Amino acid sequence: MQALYGLENTMSPEPLSYEERVKLRRMLDAMDQKEVQGGAKDFDLNKPPVPPYAYREYPYLMYNHAQRVTRPARNPDERARLLEEGWSEQPFTAEQPEIPLTAAEHTEAELVNARLEKKRKP
């Protein structure tokens, strides 16, 4: 331990002298001051430092209903320009495909609708 702190390497089991203890304390104080000033920082390779979170508004997805295309507006100016050009912020409406039903399916659907209406009337 003494060699670590630059003290004479004496192999005697005697305790440190007063001067050696003062020298050791001064060295430890200097090392503590360096750590306080940010000289020694731990770095974990498995968890590198992450930059602080900065709020950024997500880009708006703009819809052109006439051409059925979408385009992101990355800032408020581009968003206003696209709105002036006829783009919309409302998404496309979901299209319900028309499925042809057979006569048996039509009668079954009418029965189900009639049962549902009876349950709603109480």
C-alpha angles and dihedrals in degrees: 000000000000092000089053092061096041098257123141112282103242116163093202117121090226117124119256118275123243093258092050091050091049090049091049092049092050090051092049091048090052091050091049091051090052091052092048091052090054100259098132118042128170118236123194113203090201092056111030119192114279122216113247118267115264119189114240121175113240116246114263117240109227123202130213104202095187094058097025093232133131132214133180119240105211099191138019093259093055090045092054091047092052091048089053090050091058101265118139137215091216115095124237116279114250110252116226108214114226109239116198111234128206121236091259091052091049092054091046091050091050091052092050091049091049091052091049092051091050091053092051096053102070 
